[in-house]
């Protein structure tokens, strides 16, 4: 059975909640379950059977593509109260690509498996529409990521990454190795190391083991314009 | 007023046709209009006001992204009886990116402007769902294109392009300049020229002004595997 706070989260996060029948509400309340993922766990990949709809209770999930030779391209991240439907792609007719989802931090989620969600989506057009609208929203996020990858010069991309990390965590110290940053922004470690060295020489950042400290936020931000 | 063949095309192409009210059918029949675009015309870009839903009657449209410095990345193409909804992105809540659409050949289209289509989508959930489902389908196409661009080596991409062109036109002669091919596959002319020279030396293709002839289809195809 769901905790009261989980039920409240469901009601607030699913815009179709008021358009469910009492039976459908009961069905979701009975079938939804909580889960905890440790940092760096892979929640979802092409091999794991269609997982279902994931609602993030806390932490951060990273959604990415994986190349045949193991290169990762981050598409977007999901934070508290974000919902992932691509992990239930078996109930979306037109999704034919594979994505991967990792826990970027320790995460708590609320999940509804594909069969249960699919049943309700099949019965209730509002639920089905929600799933496709959410997928379309992710489409926009992916296009944004692709524009960064394809069109921005690398100094801009790296600067933008550092600025966004700092803004998001409200902290000028970013704890990540060059290898991790390279994965997150779809580049190679050597390229990241070289550019960070340049940023450091320019006085934008201070580098130490496993972390980057932003010491001139404004100059770094100017790079991204 | 629409021609009979156009009406038939509407009925066959829009899966929601049977779920429209007689008034909604009349509205679409009255408001839909035919249009002709000459090869290389730009139908749609960030500056042109939200155009509406486009149904391809004949020819080929190319949908692409444009970088700030003018580089084009082809996302997908639309052929006879394909429908474009991203050109009506103003009626889709979650589409926040700009795409561009060119006529790749002389094209005939049937169009419904955004206001008229939006009105029906607002009234009829089947129509709204169709729009989002179609957008989700294009999401898959875009992901496919991105995988090619990000993950395939360039010889594979160019070989795949030539094979697809030949298969699609049922013709081993591909009429295109290196510049045009570079645009279509999101590369630079010099890179295309160099790789085509290699293909030609390997005996896969024969090059002449403004065209590429495939002379060893199988070997070229093997490259794409």
Interface residues (C-beta under 8 A of the other chain):
Chain A: X65 X67 X68 X69 X71 X73 X92 X93 X94 X95 X96 X97 X125 X126 X128 X129 X132 X133 X134 X135 X136 X137 X138 X139 X140 X142 X143 X144 X146 X147 X149 X150 X151 X186
Chain B: X65 X67 X68 X69 X71 X73 X92 X93 X94 X95 X96 X97 X125 X126 X128 X129 X132 X133 X134 X135 X136 X137 X138 X139 X140 X142 X143 X144 X146 X147 X149 X150 X151 X186
